[in-house]
Amino acid sequence: MRLSRYFLPVLKETPSEAQIVSHRLMLRAGMIKQASAGNYSWLPLGYKVLQNIERIVHEEQKRAGHIPILMPTLQSADLWRESGRYDAYGPEMLRMQDRHGRDMLYGPTNEEMVTDIFRAHVGSYKDLPLTLYHIQWKFRDEIRPRFGVMRGREFLMKDGYNFDLTKEDALHAYNRHLVSYLRTYERMGLQAIPMRADSGPIGGDDTHEFLVLAETGESEVFYDSEITDLKFGDRDIDYDSVEQCQGVLEEFTSRYARTDETHDEELFNQIPEERRRVARGIEVGQIFYFGTKYSEPMGATVTDREGNQVPVHMGSHGIGVSRLVGALIEANHDDKGIIWPEGVTPFHCGIVNVKQGDAEADAACEDLYKALSAAGLEPLYDDREDRAGAKFATMDLIGLPWRITVGPRGLKNGVVEVTSRRTGESEELAPEAAVARIREIYGV
Amino acid sequence: MRLSRYFLPVLKETPSEAQIVSHRLMLRAGMIKQASAGNYSWLPLGYKVLQNIERIVHEEQKRAGHIPILMPTLQSADLWRESGRYDAYGPEMLRMQDRHGRDMLYGPTNEEMVTDIFRAHVGSYKDLPLTLYHIQWKFRDEIRPRFGVMRGREFLMKDGYNFDLTKEDALHAYNRHLVSYLRTYERMGLQAIPMRADSGPIGGDDTHEFLVLAETGESEVFYDSEITDLKFGDRDIDYDSVEQCQGVLEEFTSRYARTDETHDEELFNQIPEERRRVARGIEVGQIFYFGTKYSEPMGATVTDREGNQVPVHMGSHGIGVSRLVGALIEANHDDKGIIWPEGVTPFHCGIVNVKQGDAEADAACEDLYKALSAAGLEPLYDDREDRAGAKFATMDLIGLPWRITVGPRGLKNGVVEVTSRRTGESEELAPEAAVARIREIYGV
């Protein structure tokens, strides 16, 4: 993309309404604009990051054998009356009536609706196991929306639902989700720690939240420092293997890690003192096993091997897609701006022409732009008539992990400069070598 | 995808509530499930087609230089009060209040919100031209929703908005949209004819609707038969070229083609009688030029070359993404089921194992499955224990354009069968040649 043809409305001043760094940087970098309290429009740069996160979530869900669907944002109140949650849910549920006076609501979650799909179409244990998921906008009428997309009202979430014949099978689905979540977050360059949590309005026995450590996190967390040394890495997991998934769960959850909701001081104090950590975390996902809590009242049953009608065992599993954009920034920034991990960056690299209008510099930039694009990469080329300093500041603010700087002086020596946003280190390379370097980084 | 691990709830019986063929076939093929009146969940097969259409629309929008953003589904009533449309819009607008009693609405369109983004961030003619678009769910509270996704209440739409300094520039944006729409529909295997239309609640002077001819269309259309011979084809269009875009517009709109709203009997009768056609059509898109209708009341101005503040000239341009799924089926089906055009098919081909459990047939199917997947194609392999006839009926119903049939008898002669869903014609080929044939069809 050529910046002269893009829409990147960066702000010079720090917006006063933003209390946390991710909100400030998203506004300054022209990623979002508030549409109304807690509701945001995603401007081009922000939307690209959101789409990258969405793509990774889809890919990892499908890898785990989960099947994508899409349920509507608005739901009929009738389904929620069946489960008993229509009256139980508080004022965070946005309710409305259509022109015929029928009660509707903007879905904050989809247990009822997906159970209704299941009961209409599945009747036999032979069709199990089944996990359906979608990535769809939800609404939660926060009394005091704040922190930008981290605690907005309309938010994008992946929610998945497993249907299994037995509790044992459903616990495998739980474990499988835990494994695939670890992999999902790592691909985004995030360490998200599974912590024993409280089940809240979803209900159920087993639940883990995934937390990203960050000073601005809304939850206080308590953990054994050994847990931050764990890496999921490039393991070749068979998601059908009960043993493999169980093994990963044990590895990642056997050490103490809890949010303040479930914190147990006595257990915590059994960790050697030098490994005890108290910090803050941002919740970016949660998994639940809740058995027959919805299938029983809603009649979601299957015939088992012996011909009996039994309610299915279920769980639900969420990833906060729009919130992750904020969490990523909280975990990856410095005082100049954002530092995107390569896995989610909106553009693979920036090209800064320090002397726009200089024939040689312009031509070199064009060549780099074309070579990178031909390799399947998306560079952002700052081709505007502007001071080099202003161009550097913009690139630093929007956080592209790599920058190629092109100027007449370097070109005289046959080189351009490749700079890492994270370390600030630069390397002088011939233009072709610069392209090869960026391709190598992204493995294309 | 292996059918034994997929969720494809096909129905044996024709649902009685469905009045038109696309609605019937979408229910029977397990593509959608009604969630409430006029609101649908997209089941796996339907969601795949929806995503394919969305992808094509994104690709063609970006090719035309338009920039993707994403605005929220819910909007504040305040913006609509500024434009004067809050009171003017009828009961099709779904209105609600949040917990603080603030008036909100589920956006039926986004002229106000995008104008608000523009006025907040753009101040100079130097930042023009600019076209922002998004693909987002909308809501229209139809008094009597029907025809499935063709006239649902929650629907997915691409809406784009151009901002230009002059009327002339805005008319180029209008033409550019017309060209890119022609290309978009053709890639989906659809002929959509631009017809002079009425501007309705969007307002404005110039507007064309794009209509797909189909017996079940809601509009009566009148046209010169020469228009159906026009093909956009594989033209290499420069979207920046005023002349080229104007040329395409003239080519595709100079012949008579109007909906009943703008039909002019006198003009129509000037066409030679043998070329006069009266038919029915489904609207799948519309483009508008409306000048300063929103920019003036909302203060969306820029500084022009002379330093004057002038309101920008705008237009808006929509493609009915979810409705296209229905329109595609209306235009592509027979009495056995759907016939997907290759551009949007949910799976590139089906593999039918006529004797599941036969070692040789199973192995041949596995090999085909792996070879096609390795080529980047997505086959749907019916690996269930079921009669061959039932498997064929399912493949015909869900409409994959190509089927490979594998059975012990053919394998004895070293062949499998490749069948076209559209023509019914079959070819016997060695398995490797069958893979090559499918790859050739999709150009991979």
Boltz contact constraints between the chains, C-beta under 6 A:
constraints:
  - contact:
      token1: [A, 7]
      token2: [B, 67]
      max_distance: 6.0
  - contact:
      token1: [A, 9]
      token2: [B, 121]
      max_distance: 6.0
  - contact:
      token1: [A, 33]
      token2: [B, 117]
      max_distance: 6.0
  - contact:
      token1: [A, 35]
      token2: [B, 72]
      max_distance: 6.0
  - contact:
      token1: [A, 36]
      token2: [B, 76]
      max_distance: 6.0
  - contact:
      token1: [A, 39]
      token2: [B, 72]
      max_distance: 6.0
  - contact:
      token1: [A, 41]
      token2: [B, 71]
      max_distance: 6.0
  - contact:
      token1: [A, 41]
      token2: [B, 117]
      max_distance: 6.0
  - contact:
      token1: [A, 42]
      token2: [B, 69]
      max_distance: 6.0
  - contact:
      token1: [A, 42]
      token2: [B, 70]
      max_distance: 6.0
  - contact:
      token1: [A, 43]
      token2: [B, 69]
      max_distance: 6.0
  - contact:
      token1: [A, 44]
      token2: [B, 67]
      max_distance: 6.0
  - contact:
      token1: [A, 44]
      token2: [B, 69]
      max_distance: 6.0
  - contact:
      token1: [A, 47]
      token2: [B, 68]
      max_distance: 6.0
  - contact:
      token1: [A, 47]
      token2: [B, 69]
      max_distance: 6.0
  - contact:
      token1: [A, 47]
      token2: [B, 70]
      max_distance: 6.0
  - contact:
      token1: [A, 67]
      token2: [B, 7]
      max_distance: 6.0
  - contact:
      token1: [A, 67]
      token2: [B, 44]
      max_distance: 6.0
  - contact:
      token1: [A, 68]
      token2: [B, 47]
      max_distance: 6.0
  - contact:
      token1: [A, 69]
      token2: [B, 42]
      max_distance: 6.0
  - contact:
      token1: [A, 69]
      token2: [B, 43]
      max_distance: 6.0
  - contact:
      token1: [A, 69]
      token2: [B, 44]
      max_distance: 6.0
  - contact:
      token1: [A, 69]
      token2: [B, 47]
      max_distance: 6.0
  - contact:
      token1: [A, 70]
      token2: [B, 42]
      max_distance: 6.0
  - contact:
      token1: [A, 70]
      token2: [B, 47]
      max_distance: 6.0
  - contact:
      token1: [A, 71]
      token2: [B, 41]
      max_distance: 6.0
  - contact:
      token1: [A, 72]
      token2: [B, 35]
      max_distance: 6.0
  - contact:
      token1: [A, 72]
      token2: [B, 39]
      max_distance: 6.0
  - contact:
      token1: [A, 72]
      token2: [B, 154]
      max_distance: 6.0
  - contact:
      token1: [A, 73]
      token2: [B, 137]
      max_distance: 6.0
  - contact:
      token1: [A, 74]
      token2: [B, 154]
      max_distance: 6.0
  - contact:
      token1: [A, 76]
      token2: [B, 36]
      max_distance: 6.0
  - contact:
      token1: [A, 91]
      token2: [B, 99]
      max_distance: 6.0
  - contact:
      token1: [A, 96]
      token2: [B, 96]
      max_distance: 6.0
  - contact:
      token1: [A, 98]
      token2: [B, 141]
      max_distance: 6.0
  - contact:
      token1: [A, 99]
      token2: [B, 91]
      max_distance: 6.0
  - contact:
      token1: [A, 99]
      token2: [B, 141]
      max_distance: 6.0
  - contact:
      token1: [A, 117]
      token2: [B, 33]
      max_distance: 6.0
  - contact:
      token1: [A, 117]
      token2: [B, 41]
      max_distance: 6.0
  - contact:
      token1: [A, 121]
      token2: [B, 9]
      max_distance: 6.0
  - contact:
      token1: [A, 137]
      token2: [B, 73]
      max_distance: 6.0
  - contact:
      token1: [A, 141]
      token2: [B, 98]
      max_distance: 6.0
  - contact:
      token1: [A, 141]
      token2: [B, 99]
      max_distance: 6.0
  - contact:
      token1: [A, 154]
      token2: [B, 72]
      max_distance: 6.0
  - contact:
      token1: [A, 154]
      token2: [B, 74]
      max_distance: 6.0
